[in-house]
């Protein structure tokens, strides 16, 4: 995860939970997807932070990246007016 604006870990987790605990990632009558988010310390003179999103399986990660990864993703996770970028 890159291009993360100054915000709390909790805000990022809530936004990701809204994505990962809904279709197409969570199917009806299935358990929610567990995930972890780690934010790295901000580098000096940098406006943005970076971090890591850990999903339970590679298949789940690949599925997520098909929607939210790459230079021009199909969908975006916005925090304020900033689009978080995801890549493998």
C-alpha positions, 0 to 999 in steps of 0.5 A: 500500500502506498500513497497513504495520507496522514490518518489513523490505522483504525480509519484504514482498517474500517475502510478495508473492512467495508470492502473485504466484508462485502461482495465480491470478496465475502459471499453470502453465508460465509465468514468475514475475511480476516486481514492485517494492516501494518503502516510503516513509519513515514520517511523524512520529508515525505507527505505520504506513508506506505504500509502492508495489507496481509490477506489470508490466501494468495488467491484472496490477494490476487482477487483483491489486486484485480479490483484495486491494484495497478496503475489504473484500478477498476475500483479505488479506496479513497481516504479523504481525496487521496487514492490508496495504491495497492501492488504486489 
